[in-house]
Amino acid sequence: MMNGLPMQKFNDGNDFELRQLMPLKIKQIKNKRKNSHRIYCETNHSFIKGWGYLIPDSYIPQNEIGVIILRRDEEMTAYSLLRSHAVPGISEWARTWYLCPNSSRNLTMPDDHADYFDICKWYVRETYCRADEYKVMFPQITYLECSLNDLNCFDFVIDMFKVFGIIPSKDLKDSIGSIINTRSERPCQPVKELLAPSQFDSADMLEGYERDDLIHRMVVYLQKTRRHEISKIKPDHSMAGSLIREVAGIVMHAENELENIFKKSLRFSETEGILVMEFLRAIHPFDLSFLACERSASVGIRYTYNFNEVFGLKAILKKLGWRALIQLLQMLNLAIWKQDHSHRQAAS
């Protein structure tokens, strides 16, 4: 994915670790191009946060690269981040995927007294500033700017394919407008409610052993009170059969209840993400999402995430055991492991 710590270091002026990953990334791109014959499409937003600056000319000529600059309404995008508690810089998960407000490569900065919504809006603006900078740095790349509505319009997408020299398949029309990530695991709340101060202290303020105990009690509580929801969880085949999204949904919809019972705030905290992972571990300890994370063994549980490895069968067996391997083999048998859930192959 080219994110996480190497991406963070890049944005603080240290390119070394991200450059070390580039040969593996290029190998993966070449492998994907073998499968789809000619076209490789990267929709991962870490591109503009790091490795996208390293690939032109050094690995692929600019005139062989096309870049779509996708613009959405700033307020709506910022609200989406706020609602998802994905405020840049506030948690290990957010730092894994998003730009941090204090990074040295940033072109802009949020105000000193910015609230979480302001930081989310800053992040959107910073991303667009980087797009403008990128166009100046690499002028021979083919660029196309559009909105989300444009990408849901069949005629526009046909024209876009022409810009990039792509011949659409007959299945393209069926792919247009297909929503594949609604983030429905998060309840919809107004901005004012999301930003309202909690009546409880943040769980992050607890000592390590106290927070571990709190998380354990919350997990036990969820197992007892959410048995029906747990029994209905189904594997998400677009995420390698993981249960993580539905498990996160149970936690998020129970969050207010948990805060009122245990008298600690979870909103916008590191504890919130750890609780999701510990709850998942309790009900599905061999979930394939654990491949990309490490759990600290010491008091004061923490999770760190690494999406910059390619995991084979041996790695899965070593880290998660035979049950995860059986789950993977079942998916292969059902022919759903390599299905094109994003519709990328069908579109091109």
N, C-alpha and C positions, 0 to 999 in steps of 0.2 A: 504493500500500500504506500510505502515511502513516507510514512508519517511518524508520529511518536517522537522519541528523543532525538533521532537524527534530524528530523524536521525542525524541532525546537532549536537545536544547536545551529542549524543553517540560518534561522531567523535571528539568531544572536551573533551572526558573523563568522561561525565556524562551519565550513563546508565539508570537512573531512569525512565524517561518518556517512553523510548522504552520498558523497562521491564514491565511497567504498561500496555502496549498495547498487550503484548504477549498472555494473555489468550483469548482476542478477536481474534487474528490472528489464534491461534490454533483451536478455535471454527469454524472459517470460513474454515480452512483446513479440519476439520472433516466433515463439511456440504458438501463440494465439493466431498469428498471421498464417501459420501453416494450416491451422484448422479452418480458418475462414477465407483462405486463399490469398486475400489481398488487403483487406481493411482491418485496421486495429482501432478500436474506439475506447478511449479512456474517459470515464465519467467521474472519476475520483477527484474530489476537490483539493487534495493535497498537491495537485499539479501546480497551481498558482502560488502555493505556499512553500515551494522548495524545488523539487526535482525538475519542474518545467523550465527552470532557468538553466539547467545543466545539460539538457538533451539536444537543443538545436546546434547543428553543425558538428559538435563533438561526437554525436552518435547518429543523428538523422539530419540530412540537409533541410534547411528551412523550407525550401520549395516543395518538400514532400510532407510537410506538416500543415494541418488545418486546425484552427482553434475557434471554437464557438464561445463567444462571450454572452453568457445568459444573464439577463438582468430581470430582477423581480422587484416588486414594490418594496421599498426599504422598510416601511413600518410592518408590513405583513411578514417579511423575512425575519426581521428582528423579533417579532412576536412569536414566530415559530420556534426560534432558538430559546426565548424566554420560557415559553410554555413547556418546552422539552427539558428545561433546567440545564441547557447546554450553553451556559454563559461563558464566553471565552475567558480562560485563565483561572477559573475558580475550583477546578477539580482535576484529578489525574486523567479522567476520561476526556474532559474538555481540552486539556493540554495535549492529549494524544492526537486530537483531530483538528483543533482550531488554533488560530493565531492568538498569541498572548498580548495584552495591551502594552506591555513594557519591553517588547523585543526590539533590538537595536536596528533591524532592517525595516521596521515599520515606516511607512511614508507619512502616517498621521498618528495622532494620539487622542484618546478620549479626554474629556475635561477632568480636572482634578476631583470634582465633586459628582462625577457621573454615577448614576444608579445602575442596576443591572440591565435595565431596558436601554439606557444610554450606551452601555458597553456593547450590547448586541447591535445597536444601530451603528456604532463606530466600526464594528467588525464588518458590516455590510459595505460601508463606505470605503474602508481600507482595502477590501477585496477588489472593488471596482477601480480604485486608484492603482492597484497593482496591475490590473488588466490594461489600463491606459499606459503604464510604464512598460509593460511587456510588448505592446505594439510598437513602441519607439525603439526598444532594444533589439527586436527581431522583426524588421519590416518586411522581409521576404516571405514570411509565413502568410498563408491565406486565412483571413479573419472573416467572421460573420457575426454580427450582433443581432440578438433577438430577445424576445420576452418569452415567458412560459406559455402564454396564450398562443404565440406564434408556433411553438413546437407542438401544440395540440391542433394545428390547422394543417390538413393534408396538403393543400396546394402550396403552402409555405415550405413544408418539408420537402416536397418535390423540387422546388426551386433551390432549397438548401443543398440537396444532393447534387444538383447540377453544378453549383458553385464549387463543390469539392470533387467533382468528377466521379461520383458514385452512381451506379445504375441500380435503381430500386427493384426489389422483387415484387411479385404479384401479391405477397402477403403484407406489404407495407401498410396498407390502409387499415388492416386489422390491429396494427400495433399503435397507431396514433391515438393519443388520449387515454391510454391504459395506465391507471394509477397503480403503482406497485409499492409505495411506501407512504401510507397515510399517517403514520405515527399515532395511531389510535390508542396506543397504550397510555397516552397522557390525557387526563381530563382537560376539557377546555375551560379556562378561567379568564376573566377580564384582567387586563394589565394591572389595574389598581389593586385587585385582590392578590395577584401574584407578588406585587411589591410591598404589600402591607406587612409591617413588622410582626413577627411571631410573638405570642405571649410567653413563649418558652425559650430558654437558652438553647443555642445550637448544640447538637450532640457532638460536634467536632471539638467542643471545649472540654470534654471529659478526658480524664487520664486514659491511657491505652487499655488497661485491664477493665476499667469501668465501661468504656465504650464497647469492648468485646462482649461483656456481660449483657449490655443493653441490646446489642444486635442479636445475640443468642436468644434472649427472651422474646424479641420481636419475631424472630423466625419461628419459634415454638408457637407463638400466638397465631401467626398466619397459617401455620399447618393445621391448627385446631379449628380456626374460624373460617377458613377458605377451602375446605375439603372439596366442596362441590366444584368451585372454579378450577382447582388443581386437577380434578379428575377429568375435566373437559379440555385440558391443554393438548394441543396437537403439534407435532413437529413442523417447523417452518423450513420447507425444502429449499427456499431461496437463500437460507442461511445454514446450509448443510445439515438440516434436520434439527437445529437447535431449538430449545424451548425458551430462549432468553427473552424474546419480545413479549410473549404472553406472561412470563414470570414477572417481568418488569411492570407490565400492565396491572397485575394483581397488587404489587407493592404501591404503585403510584395512586391507584384508586382507593387504597386503604390508608394513604399517608396521613390525612387529617385525623382519622380514627387512631392511628398509632401515636401521633403526637399528643392527642388528648389523654390517651391511656397512660403513656409512659412519660409524659411531661417534658419531652425534649423535642426540639425542632429538627426536622430532616430536610427542609427545603433548601436547595442550593448548597448542600453540604457534601463533603467527601463520604460521610457515613451513609448517605442515601444510596450511592453507587455500590458501596461495600455490602449493604443490606441486600440489594438485588442479587449480587453474586453469591452471597452466603445462603440466601433462600433457594437459589437455583442449585447450589451444591447439596443442599439438604434433600431436595426432591429428585435431582437428576445429576448425581456426582460425576458421571462420565459424559456430560454434555460436551459436544465438540467445540463449543465456544471457549472452553477452558484451555484449548490448545494455544490460544493467542494471549494468555494472561498468566501471570505468576502471582501466587499468594504468599505473603510473608509468613514465615514460621514463628516469628517472635510475638510477644505481647504487643497489642496494638495492630490488629489485622489491617493490611493494606493490599491493594491489587495494583499491579502495573501491567501495561498492555504492550504487546509486540506483534504488529501485523506485517512485519518485514521478513518473515521466514516462509519457506515453502515446505509444507508438512507432507511426508510420505507415510505409508502404512506402518513402517517401523517406528516412526516418531509418535504416531497416534497410539500404537500399542504400548510403547514405553511410558508415555505420559498419562494416558487415560485408562489403559487396560483393555482386556479382551471384549468387554461389553460395548465400548465405543467402536471397536473394530467390527463387531457384529452389526452394529447400527449402520456403519458405513457400507458394509457388504450388502446389507438389506436394501439400502438406497441404490446401490449399483445394480442389484438384481431387479429392482423395480424401474430401472432406467430413468431415475429422477436425479441422480447425482450431477450429471452433466447437462441437464435440461437448461434451456435458455430462458430463465425466469425473467430476465430483463428485456427480452425481445430484441436484443441487439443483432443476433444473427438473422432473425426473421426480417428485420428492417433493412439489412444490407445484403 
